[in-house]
Amino acid sequence: MKQYEAVIKVMEENGGFATLSYLYENVLKVPNVTWKTKTPFASIRRIVQDSRFFFRIKPGLWALKSYKNKLPNEILSLIEKEKQTKKEEKLTHSYYQGMIVEIGNIKGFTTYVPPQDQNKKFLGKTLKEIINLKTIYRFTYDDVLEKIKSIDVFWFNERKFPSFIFEIEHTTDFKNALLKFLELQDFNTKMFIVSYKARKKDFLSKIDFTSFRPIRNKVKFLSYEEVSQWHAKSYELILTEKKII
């Protein structure tokens, strides 16, 4: 079996689509395939870019052209378009929430998303199935918790304090997210706004407001493409370590 045929086989067994991380985990297990290269993950990334067989749904998520009309509705709704419906925007939002949760899980953090998001879909699962904390820790005053409890993703450390927080701003204004982040200005928490790369300029103009000065150096912009790369590289690293350790 050729390498690209192994990628096709794994995608077919997964319903015609897969994240890069899923391919990394499963393609190399396909029998009777020779991988002479020292960089098989790079080979997989190259293979899925072959437009004869594959197409990109979202950064880090690929599908078979032969399955384009047979994909689950949840996956079809993620296909990149110039304009998305409200339902499609919600699925895009939960897709990146799920990716960020999985990265946090790999890194050993306790991951949390708000209750109103826990039943949202992420590649055939609900977010509730992949987080490892269902109720937020009472790590600060109740009035502060009330203001920040809707932040999209928390990564808590072993002392039950938030090490990282993420707000996914697909189309909405950045100000509301930054106002939530302000409530955590006294914590040693890294803060991220996640959105399209093209929105970074707008983010920089908002974070430059005087009112956000206390958190200006704590908040970073993270593009969807960077989340996808982080997600894939996290799996690549852990799978490489398993071979070595």
N, C-alpha and C positions, 0 to 999 in steps of 0.2 A: 504493500500500500504506500502511495506517495504521501508526502507531508500534508499537502493541501487537502487530500482526500480524508486524512485523519481529522483535520479541522472541520470539514464538512460533516463527517460522521458524528462528531461530538455535538455539533450544532443541531443536527437532525434529531439526535436522542434527547436534546433539551427543548424541542419544539420549534427549531428553526432559528434560534437566536442565542446569544451568549455574551456575557461581559468578557473583557480580556482576562480578568482574574479567574473566571470559570474555565476559560480555555487553558490558561496556564496550569490549572490544577488537574485537568482531565485529558488534554490532548497527548501529553507525553506517556500516558498510561495505555494508549491504544497499541495493541500488539502488532508485530510485523511491520513496524515503521522504523527506518534508520534515520537517526539525528546525529550526523557526524559533527555538526557545528558545536562550538563551545557556548554559543549564545542562542539556545532554542527559543527563548522568549522573544527575542528580537525577530527570529524567523516567523513566529506566529503573528507578530504585529505586521510584518511584511505581507504575509499570506492573506490576512483579512482585508488588505487594501487592494486585492485583485478584483477589479470591478466586473470580471466575468462571472464571479460566483457570489460575491458579498456586497453589502451596502451598509453604510453607517446609519444607525438610528439616532444615537446620541454619542457624545464623547465617551469612549470606553465601552459602548454597546453596539454590537454588530449582528447582522442577520443574513440569512441566505436569500438570494434573489428568487430562487425557486419556491420559497415559502412566503413571499411578500403578501399574497392574498390569503394565507392560512395562519398568519400570526394571531395570537390572542389579542382581543380588543385593547387590553391594557398596554401592550407593546406597540400596537399600531398607533395608538394615541400619542406615543412618544416620538414618532417620526418627525424630524425637524421640518417646520413649515415657516413661511414668512409671518403668518399670523395664527395664533392658537386660540381655541375656544377656552372658556373658563375651566371646563373639565380637563382639557389637555394641559393647561397651566398647572392645575393641581397635581396631575400625575408627574409632570416634570419636576415640580417642587418635591414630591415624596421620593422620586428617583434619586435626587441629589442628597436628600436627607438620609436615605438608605445607604448610599455610598459612604457618606461621612460617618455614619454609625459603624459600618463594617471596618473602616480604617481605625476608629477608636477601639473597637473590640480587639483587632489585631495588636494594637499597641498596649493592650492591657488595662484600658480605662473602663470605668463603669459608665455605660452609655444610657442616655435618657432623651426621649422626645415627649412633648406635652400630650396629655390624655386625648385631646381632640384630634391628634394626628396618629395615634397608635394603631388605629384600624385602617389607615391608608395603605395603599398597595406599593410594594417594591418587588418587581420581578417575580410575581406569582406568590409572594408572601405578604404578610402585613408587617408594618414596622414593629408592632408589638412582639413579633416572633424573633426579631433580631436584636432588640435592645436588651439590656440585662438589669434595668431598673424601671419599675412601673410607676413608682410614686417618688416625686422629687425629695431629696434630702432637705431637712429643715436646717440649712447651714447658716442662716442669717435671720434677721427680724422678719416677722410676718408681713409687714407692710412693704418691705423690699421684695420678698418672695412673690407677693401678689403682682408686682409690676414686671417681674422678669420671668415668671413661670411659663410664659408662652414662647420663649426663645426656642428656635427650631431644634437645635441639638446641643446637649451638654455632654462633656466628657469630665467625669469626676475622678479625682485621684483616690488613693487608698485611705486618705484622711477625710474623705467625703466632702471635699471642697472642689469647686469647678476649676479645672485646669485650662479647659478650652471651651469656648462657646461659639456657635455658628448661627447666623441668620441668612436664610436664602431669600434674596430679593429679586424675584423674576421680573416683575414689572413695577412693583410698588416703590414708593419713595423711600429713600434710605433713612430719613429723619426718625421715623418711629423705631427702627431697629437701633439706631444710635442712642436714642433716649433711653431704651432699655439697658443698653451697655453702660450708660452713665451711672446707673444704679449700682454697678459692680466696680466702680472706679477704685475702691479701696482694697480690692482683692488682687492677688497675683494671678490674674486670669488673662490668657491670650484670647483675643476677640477677632472674629472673622466675618466679613460680609461676603457672601457668595452670589455671583451673578454672571451675566454675559461679560465677556472681555470688553466689549464696546461701551459698557456702562462705567468703566473705571474712572473716566474723566469726571462724570457726574458725582461719583463717590468722593473723589478728591476735593471737589468744590464744596461738598456738604461737610466733610470732616474738618475742613478749614474754618468752619464757623467758630466764632469765639466761644459759644456755649459748649462746644465739644472739645475744648482745649484739654480738659483733664484726662481724656482718653485718646487724644490724637496719636500718641506714640504706642498705644496698646492695640489699636485696631488696624487690621490689614485687609486688603481686598484680595479675594481668591476667585479666579475665573472658573467656569464650569470645566474647561479643558484642564486646568491645573488640578481640580478635584479628581478628574478621571485619571490623570497621570499618577497622582498620589496613591489612589486606590490600586491601580495596576502594579505600581512599584512596591507597595506594601506587601501584596501577595507574592510578587516576584522574590522579594527579600526573604520572606518567611519560608517559601518553598525551597529556596537555595540553602537556607540555614538547616532545614530538615535533612538535606543530603549530607551536610558537613558534620553536624553535631550528633 
